Amino acid sequence: MTGKIVQMSSPAMRSTKTGGVVPAVYLILSLLAGTAGAGRGIALALSGASPADQGGAAGLHGLVMVCLVALPALIGGFGGLLLPSSLGLPGLRLPRVSLAGAGCLALSALLLATGGSPLASGLIWCAGVLCMVLPVAVSVMDSRAAAGPERPPLDFLAWSQMIAATALLLCIPAAAGELCRGTAAADIARSLMAPLSAAMMTAAAGVASLVLKSRQAQFSFRPMAAVMGTVVTGSALAWVHLRTQGSLSDAAVTDSLILRATLLTGAAFALVWGYGLWRQKLPLSPSVLWSGSFLVTLLAGQAGGESATHAVIMSGTLFALFAGLYLQAERLTGQPLKGPAPMTHVALVMLGTVLCAAGGPVLTMAGGAAFVLSIPVAGLVLYSVCRDTKAARGQVTPLRAAR
């Protein structure tokens, strides 16, 4: 008797097959969106446009950086790359849903760039974010159910991803409902920046904390995770309540309070974390410097006014993104990045951030020049990572052949 043998693939196998591709798609999308947004801002600044036009461009630049660069990179990109190993899973659950989210975000960015319908772009973006964060929440909860009674506790990366995903799952459906009710997309985007910034900073803190974990730095993150979870999810609930039932003036005050509470929580986290760094006396590798810059930015933000809150959170997120990138590069090469290029990259980005924060046309132009110079240096770092990764894999292959 003959018959067909049907091979069934388990969810874990499907996660493994697709899990490595989806995070790369999110990171590429973030890179393209960030390059396009930065290029447009630089072109408008050099064109001698009016202050009103430059102010509108700055608002659009901030919107693109948060919605299409930072969140996809921190949750869709680094969440997909780093969270599975933290949870002991082969990959995130629902990989096809996550891939659909990347497609929706790309379509939303295309509509925004080509001047398409703001309503369509906003609704597609909301669908993309929901598809991006749902696999994160499902993966964390599924790891708890599958681990059994002896399951290890969640680390801070898993907590930060879960907190950010929960906040977005609360806010995004309400934002989509407001769009369908006829509220202007620009008004929703401006108001949504507050809870999005809170979720973004939480995810950035989780990525930066993994750098310290990889250096065997032993910190108790559980109290800080509880505080961040309370602040971020409470802020999301307050935003939803006031957007749906409160007045616009109350919503504006709440947005300001959310940003200040987010920055204060981040500063408290930075103090605890900085004290732990000082006690551990970790070597100053590039990834540790990026994480330290993230902490310093959060602390320095307390000296600025309310108008600087967005800039502080965005700058800190930039440092956390680079910390995650360098950590992933160290995992690929099997060793800390060496040579002058990584340290030069850190110095140029930090210098550009400080000069732009100082203000003034001359210093801002000098800061922009430092950022531009950091791009070819980052290319050199990428080249060295690819070369070292290829060499590391070449060393493993003969060992396997000998066995």
Contacts in CASP RR format, 6 or more apart in sequence:
PFRMAT RR
TARGET T0000
AUTHOR 0000-0000-0000
METHOD contacts of the structure
MODEL  1
MTGKIVQMSSPAMRSTKTGGVVPAVYLILSLLAGTAGAGRGIALALSGAS
PADQGGAAGLHGLVMVCLVALPALIGGFGGLLLPSSLGLPGLRLPRVSLA
GAGCLALSALLLATGGSPLASGLIWCAGVLCMVLPVAVSVMDSRAAAGPE
RPPLDFLAWSQMIAATALLLCIPAAAGELCRGTAAADIARSLMAPLSAAM
MTAAAGVASLVLKSRQAQFSFRPMAAVMGTVVTGSALAWVHLRTQGSLSD
AAVTDSLILRATLLTGAAFALVWGYGLWRQKLPLSPSVLWSGSFLVTLLA
GQAGGESATHAVIMSGTLFALFAGLYLQAERLTGQPLKGPAPMTHVALVM
LGTVLCAAGGPVLTMAGGAAFVLSIPVAGLVLYSVCRDTKAARGQVTPLR
AAR
9 17 0 8 1.000
11 93 0 8 1.000
12 89 0 8 1.000
12 90 0 8 1.000
12 91 0 8 1.000
13 90 0 8 1.000
14 95 0 8 1.000
15 84 0 8 1.000
15 89 0 8 1.000
15 90 0 8 1.000
15 91 0 8 1.000
15 92 0 8 1.000
15 93 0 8 1.000
15 95 0 8 1.000
16 90 0 8 1.000
16 91 0 8 1.000
17 95 0 8 1.000
18 95 0 8 1.000
18 96 0 8 1.000
18 99 0 8 1.000
19 80 0 8 1.000
19 84 0 8 1.000
19 91 0 8 1.000
19 92 0 8 1.000
19 95 0 8 1.000
20 80 0 8 1.000
20 81 0 8 1.000
20 91 0 8 1.000
21 99 0 8 1.000
22 76 0 8 1.000
22 77 0 8 1.000
22 80 0 8 1.000
22 92 0 8 1.000
22 95 0 8 1.000
22 98 0 8 1.000
22 99 0 8 1.000
22 102 0 8 1.000
23 76 0 8 1.000
23 77 0 8 1.000
23 78 0 8 1.000
23 79 0 8 1.000
23 80 0 8 1.000
23 81 0 8 1.000
24 77 0 8 1.000
25 99 0 8 1.000
25 102 0 8 1.000
25 103 0 8 1.000
26 72 0 8 1.000
26 73 0 8 1.000
26 76 0 8 1.000
26 77 0 8 1.000
26 80 0 8 1.000
26 102 0 8 1.000
26 105 0 8 1.000
26 132 0 8 1.000
27 72 0 8 1.000
27 73 0 8 1.000
27 77 0 8 1.000
29 68 0 8 1.000
29 72 0 8 1.000
29 102 0 8 1.000
29 105 0 8 1.000
29 106 0 8 1.000
29 109 0 8 1.000
30 68 0 8 1.000
30 69 0 8 1.000
30 70 0 8 1.000
30 72 0 8 1.000
30 73 0 8 1.000
30 77 0 8 1.000
33 64 0 8 1.000
33 68 0 8 1.000
33 69 0 8 1.000
33 72 0 8 1.000
33 109 0 8 1.000
34 64 0 8 1.000
34 65 0 8 1.000
34 68 0 8 1.000
34 69 0 8 1.000
36 64 0 8 1.000
36 113 0 8 1.000
37 60 0 8 1.000
37 61 0 8 1.000
37 64 0 8 1.000
37 65 0 8 1.000
38 61 0 8 1.000
40 57 0 8 1.000
40 60 0 8 1.000
40 61 0 8 1.000
41 57 0 8 1.000
41 61 0 8 1.000
42 368 0 8 1.000
44 53 0 8 1.000
44 54 0 8 1.000
44 57 0 8 1.000
45 54 0 8 1.000
45 57 0 8 1.000
49 57 0 8 1.000
62 193 0 8 1.000
62 310 0 8 1.000
62 314 0 8 1.000
63 189 0 8 1.000
63 193 0 8 1.000
64 109 0 8 1.000
64 112 0 8 1.000
65 314 0 8 1.000
66 193 0 8 1.000
66 196 0 8 1.000
66 197 0 8 1.000
66 200 0 8 1.000
66 314 0 8 1.000
67 125 0 8 1.000
67 189 0 8 1.000
67 196 0 8 1.000
68 105 0 8 1.000
68 108 0 8 1.000
68 109 0 8 1.000
68 112 0 8 1.000
70 200 0 8 1.000
70 204 0 8 1.000
70 314 0 8 1.000
70 317 0 8 1.000
70 321 0 8 1.000
71 129 0 8 1.000
71 132 0 8 1.000
71 168 0 8 1.000
71 196 0 8 1.000
71 199 0 8 1.000
71 200 0 8 1.000
71 203 0 8 1.000
72 102 0 8 1.000
72 105 0 8 1.000
72 132 0 8 1.000
73 321 0 8 1.000
74 164 0 8 1.000
74 200 0 8 1.000
74 203 0 8 1.000
74 204 0 8 1.000
74 207 0 8 1.000
74 317 0 8 1.000
74 320 0 8 1.000
74 321 0 8 1.000
75 132 0 8 1.000
75 133 0 8 1.000
75 136 0 8 1.000
75 161 0 8 1.000
75 164 0 8 1.000
75 165 0 8 1.000
75 168 0 8 1.000
75 203 0 8 1.000
76 98 0 8 1.000
76 102 0 8 1.000
76 132 0 8 1.000
76 136 0 8 1.000
78 203 0 8 1.000
78 207 0 8 1.000
78 321 0 8 1.000
78 324 0 8 1.000
78 328 0 8 1.000
79 92 0 8 1.000
79 136 0 8 1.000
79 161 0 8 1.000
79 203 0 8 1.000
79 207 0 8 1.000
80 91 0 8 1.000
80 92 0 8 1.000
80 98 0 8 1.000
80 136 0 8 1.000
81 328 0 8 1.000
82 157 0 8 1.000
82 207 0 8 1.000
82 210 0 8 1.000
82 324 0 8 1.000
82 327 0 8 1.000
82 328 0 8 1.000
83 92 0 8 1.000
83 136 0 8 1.000
83 139 0 8 1.000
83 140 0 8 1.000
83 157 0 8 1.000
83 158 0 8 1.000
83 161 0 8 1.000
84 90 0 8 1.000
84 91 0 8 1.000
84 92 0 8 1.000
84 139 0 8 1.000
86 154 0 8 1.000
86 155 0 8 1.000
86 157 0 8 1.000
86 158 0 8 1.000
86 210 0 8 1.000
87 139 0 8 1.000
87 140 0 8 1.000
87 143 0 8 1.000
87 154 0 8 1.000
87 158 0 8 1.000
88 143 0 8 1.000
89 139 0 8 1.000
89 142 0 8 1.000
89 143 0 8 1.000
91 139 0 8 1.000
92 98 0 8 1.000
92 135 0 8 1.000
92 136 0 8 1.000
92 139 0 8 1.000
93 135 0 8 1.000
93 138 0 8 1.000
93 139 0 8 1.000
93 142 0 8 1.000
94 134 0 8 1.000
94 135 0 8 1.000
94 138 0 8 1.000
94 139 0 8 1.000
95 135 0 8 1.000
97 131 0 8 1.000
97 134 0 8 1.000
97 135 0 8 1.000
98 131 0 8 1.000
98 132 0 8 1.000
98 135 0 8 1.000
100 128 0 8 1.000
100 131 0 8 1.000
101 127 0 8 1.000
101 128 0 8 1.000
101 129 0 8 1.000
101 130 0 8 1.000
101 131 0 8 1.000
101 132 0 8 1.000
102 128 0 8 1.000
102 132 0 8 1.000
103 128 0 8 1.000
104 124 0 8 1.000
104 125 0 8 1.000
104 127 0 8 1.000
104 128 0 8 1.000
104 131 0 8 1.000
105 125 0 8 1.000
105 128 0 8 1.000
105 129 0 8 1.000
105 132 0 8 1.000
107 124 0 8 1.000
108 121 0 8 1.000
108 122 0 8 1.000
108 124 0 8 1.000
108 125 0 8 1.000
108 128 0 8 1.000
111 117 0 8 1.000
111 120 0 8 1.000
111 121 0 8 1.000
111 124 0 8 1.000
112 121 0 8 1.000
118 184 0 8 1.000
118 185 0 8 1.000
118 186 0 8 1.000
119 179 0 8 1.000
119 182 0 8 1.000
119 185 0 8 1.000
121 185 0 8 1.000
122 176 0 8 1.000
122 179 0 8 1.000
122 185 0 8 1.000
123 176 0 8 1.000
123 179 0 8 1.000
123 180 0 8 1.000
126 172 0 8 1.000
126 173 0 8 1.000
126 175 0 8 1.000
126 176 0 8 1.000
126 179 0 8 1.000
127 176 0 8 1.000
129 168 0 8 1.000
129 172 0 8 1.000
130 168 0 8 1.000
130 169 0 8 1.000
130 172 0 8 1.000
130 173 0 8 1.000
133 164 0 8 1.000
133 165 0 8 1.000
133 168 0 8 1.000
133 169 0 8 1.000
134 165 0 8 1.000
134 169 0 8 1.000
136 161 0 8 1.000
136 162 0 8 1.000
136 164 0 8 1.000
136 165 0 8 1.000
137 162 0 8 1.000
137 165 0 8 1.000
137 166 0 8 1.000
137 169 0 8 1.000
140 154 0 8 1.000
140 158 0 8 1.000
140 161 0 8 1.000
140 162 0 8 1.000
140 165 0 8 1.000
143 151 0 8 1.000
143 158 0 8 1.000
144 151 0 8 1.000
144 154 0 8 1.000
153 222 0 8 1.000
154 162 0 8 1.000
155 209 0 8 1.000
155 210 0 8 1.000
155 213 0 8 1.000
155 221 0 8 1.000
156 205 0 8 1.000
156 206 0 8 1.000
156 209 0 8 1.000
156 210 0 8 1.000
156 213 0 8 1.000
156 221 0 8 1.000
156 224 0 8 1.000
156 225 0 8 1.000
157 206 0 8 1.000
157 207 0 8 1.000
157 209 0 8 1.000
157 210 0 8 1.000
157 213 0 8 1.000
159 206 0 8 1.000
159 221 0 8 1.000
159 225 0 8 1.000
159 228 0 8 1.000
159 229 0 8 1.000
160 202 0 8 1.000
160 203 0 8 1.000
160 205 0 8 1.000
160 206 0 8 1.000
160 207 0 8 1.000
160 209 0 8 1.000
160 225 0 8 1.000
160 228 0 8 1.000
161 203 0 8 1.000
161 206 0 8 1.000
163 199 0 8 1.000
163 202 0 8 1.000
163 225 0 8 1.000
163 228 0 8 1.000
163 229 0 8 1.000
163 232 0 8 1.000
163 233 0 8 1.000
164 199 0 8 1.000
164 200 0 8 1.000
164 202 0 8 1.000
164 203 0 8 1.000
164 232 0 8 1.000
166 232 0 8 1.000
166 233 0 8 1.000
166 236 0 8 1.000
167 195 0 8 1.000
167 198 0 8 1.000
167 199 0 8 1.000
167 202 0 8 1.000
167 232 0 8 1.000
167 233 0 8 1.000
167 235 0 8 1.000
167 236 0 8 1.000
168 196 0 8 1.000
168 199 0 8 1.000
168 236 0 8 1.000
170 233 0 8 1.000
170 236 0 8 1.000
170 237 0 8 1.000
170 240 0 8 1.000
171 192 0 8 1.000
171 195 0 8 1.000
171 196 0 8 1.000
171 199 0 8 1.000
171 236 0 8 1.000
171 239 0 8 1.000
171 240 0 8 1.000
174 239 0 8 1.000
174 240 0 8 1.000
174 243 0 8 1.000
174 244 0 8 1.000
175 188 0 8 1.000
175 192 0 8 1.000
175 243 0 8 1.000
178 188 0 8 1.000
178 243 0 8 1.000
178 244 0 8 1.000
179 185 0 8 1.000
179 188 0 8 1.000
191 239 0 8 1.000
191 243 0 8 1.000
191 251 0 8 1.000
191 252 0 8 1.000
191 255 0 8 1.000
192 239 0 8 1.000
193 255 0 8 1.000
193 310 0 8 1.000
194 235 0 8 1.000
194 239 0 8 1.000
194 254 0 8 1.000
194 255 0 8 1.000
194 256 0 8 1.000
194 258 0 8 1.000
194 259 0 8 1.000
194 262 0 8 1.000
195 232 0 8 1.000
195 235 0 8 1.000
195 236 0 8 1.000
195 239 0 8 1.000
195 258 0 8 1.000
197 258 0 8 1.000
197 259 0 8 1.000
197 262 0 8 1.000
197 309 0 8 1.000
197 310 0 8 1.000
197 313 0 8 1.000
198 231 0 8 1.000
198 232 0 8 1.000
198 235 0 8 1.000
198 236 0 8 1.000
198 258 0 8 1.000
198 259 0 8 1.000
198 261 0 8 1.000
198 262 0 8 1.000
199 232 0 8 1.000
199 236 0 8 1.000
200 313 0 8 1.000
200 317 0 8 1.000
201 262 0 8 1.000
201 266 0 8 1.000
201 298 0 8 1.000
201 313 0 8 1.000
201 316 0 8 1.000
201 317 0 8 1.000
202 228 0 8 1.000
202 229 0 8 1.000
202 232 0 8 1.000
204 294 0 8 1.000
204 316 0 8 1.000
204 317 0 8 1.000
204 320 0 8 1.000
204 321 0 8 1.000
205 228 0 8 1.000
205 266 0 8 1.000
205 269 0 8 1.000
205 294 0 8 1.000
205 320 0 8 1.000
206 320 0 8 1.000
207 320 0 8 1.000
207 321 0 8 1.000
207 323 0 8 1.000
207 324 0 8 1.000
207 327 0 8 1.000
208 290 0 8 1.000
208 291 0 8 1.000
208 292 0 8 1.000
208 294 0 8 1.000
208 295 0 8 1.000
208 319 0 8 1.000
208 320 0 8 1.000
208 323 0 8 1.000
208 324 0 8 1.000
209 219 0 8 1.000
209 221 0 8 1.000
209 273 0 8 1.000
209 291 0 8 1.000
210 324 0 8 1.000
210 327 0 8 1.000
211 287 0 8 1.000
211 288 0 8 1.000
211 290 0 8 1.000
211 291 0 8 1.000
211 323 0 8 1.000
211 324 0 8 1.000
211 326 0 8 1.000
211 327 0 8 1.000
212 219 0 8 1.000
212 273 0 8 1.000
212 277 0 8 1.000
212 280 0 8 1.000
212 282 0 8 1.000
212 288 0 8 1.000
212 291 0 8 1.000
214 287 0 8 1.000
214 327 0 8 1.000
214 330 0 8 1.000
215 280 0 8 1.000
215 282 0 8 1.000
215 283 0 8 1.000
215 288 0 8 1.000
217 276 0 8 1.000
217 277 0 8 1.000
217 280 0 8 1.000
217 282 0 8 1.000
218 280 0 8 1.000
219 272 0 8 1.000
219 273 0 8 1.000
219 276 0 8 1.000
224 268 0 8 1.000
224 269 0 8 1.000
224 272 0 8 1.000
227 265 0 8 1.000
227 268 0 8 1.000
227 269 0 8 1.000
228 265 0 8 1.000
228 266 0 8 1.000
228 269 0 8 1.000
231 261 0 8 1.000
231 262 0 8 1.000
231 265 0 8 1.000
232 262 0 8 1.000
232 265 0 8 1.000
235 258 0 8 1.000
235 261 0 8 1.000
235 262 0 8 1.000
238 254 0 8 1.000
238 258 0 8 1.000
239 251 0 8 1.000
239 254 0 8 1.000
239 255 0 8 1.000
239 258 0 8 1.000
242 250 0 8 1.000
242 251 0 8 1.000
242 254 0 8 1.000
243 251 0 8 1.000
256 306 0 8 1.000
259 306 0 8 1.000
259 309 0 8 1.000
259 310 0 8 1.000
259 313 0 8 1.000
260 306 0 8 1.000
260 309 0 8 1.000
262 309 0 8 1.000
262 313 0 8 1.000
263 298 0 8 1.000
263 301 0 8 1.000
263 302 0 8 1.000
263 309 0 8 1.000
263 312 0 8 1.000
263 313 0 8 1.000
264 302 0 8 1.000
266 298 0 8 1.000
267 298 0 8 1.000
267 299 0 8 1.000
267 301 0 8 1.000
267 302 0 8 1.000
269 295 0 8 1.000
269 298 0 8 1.000
270 294 0 8 1.000
270 295 0 8 1.000
270 296 0 8 1.000
270 298 0 8 1.000
270 299 0 8 1.000
271 299 0 8 1.000
273 295 0 8 1.000
274 292 0 8 1.000
274 295 0 8 1.000
277 288 0 8 1.000
277 292 0 8 1.000
277 295 0 8 1.000
282 288 0 8 1.000
283 336 0 8 1.000
285 330 0 8 1.000
285 336 0 8 1.000
285 337 0 8 1.000
286 326 0 8 1.000
286 336 0 8 1.000
286 337 0 8 1.000
286 342 0 8 1.000
286 343 0 8 1.000
286 345 0 8 1.000
286 346 0 8 1.000
287 323 0 8 1.000
287 324 0 8 1.000
287 326 0 8 1.000
287 327 0 8 1.000
287 330 0 8 1.000
287 336 0 8 1.000
287 337 0 8 1.000
289 343 0 8 1.000
289 346 0 8 1.000
290 319 0 8 1.000
290 320 0 8 1.000
290 322 0 8 1.000
290 323 0 8 1.000
290 324 0 8 1.000
290 326 0 8 1.000
290 346 0 8 1.000
291 319 0 8 1.000
291 320 0 8 1.000
291 323 0 8 1.000
292 319 0 8 1.000
293 316 0 8 1.000
293 319 0 8 1.000
293 346 0 8 1.000
293 350 0 8 1.000
294 316 0 8 1.000
294 319 0 8 1.000
294 320 0 8 1.000
294 323 0 8 1.000
297 312 0 8 1.000
297 315 0 8 1.000
297 316 0 8 1.000
297 319 0 8 1.000
297 353 0 8 1.000
298 312 0 8 1.000
298 316 0 8 1.000
300 312 0 8 1.000
301 308 0 8 1.000
301 309 0 8 1.000
301 312 0 8 1.000
304 312 0 8 1.000
308 357 0 8 1.000
311 357 0 8 1.000
315 353 0 8 1.000
315 357 0 8 1.000
318 349 0 8 1.000
318 353 0 8 1.000
319 349 0 8 1.000
322 345 0 8 1.000
322 346 0 8 1.000
322 349 0 8 1.000
326 337 0 8 1.000
326 342 0 8 1.000
329 337 0 8 1.000
329 381 0 8 1.000
329 385 0 8 1.000
330 336 0 8 1.000
330 337 0 8 1.000
332 385 0 8 1.000
332 388 0 8 1.000
332 389 0 8 1.000
332 392 0 8 1.000
333 385 0 8 1.000
333 388 0 8 1.000
333 389 0 8 1.000
333 392 0 8 1.000
334 392 0 8 1.000
335 388 0 8 1.000
337 381 0 8 1.000
337 384 0 8 1.000
337 385 0 8 1.000
339 384 0 8 1.000
341 377 0 8 1.000
341 380 0 8 1.000
341 381 0 8 1.000
341 384 0 8 1.000
342 381 0 8 1.000
344 377 0 8 1.000
345 374 0 8 1.000
345 377 0 8 1.000
345 378 0 8 1.000
345 381 0 8 1.000
348 370 0 8 1.000
348 371 0 8 1.000
348 373 0 8 1.000
348 374 0 8 1.000
348 377 0 8 1.000
349 370 0 8 1.000
349 371 0 8 1.000
349 374 0 8 1.000
351 367 0 8 1.000
351 370 0 8 1.000
352 366 0 8 1.000
352 367 0 8 1.000
352 368 0 8 1.000
352 370 0 8 1.000
352 371 0 8 1.000
352 374 0 8 1.000
353 367 0 8 1.000
355 363 0 8 1.000
355 364 0 8 1.000
355 366 0 8 1.000
355 367 0 8 1.000
355 368 0 8 1.000
355 370 0 8 1.000
356 363 0 8 1.000
356 364 0 8 1.000
356 367 0 8 1.000
356 368 0 8 1.000
END
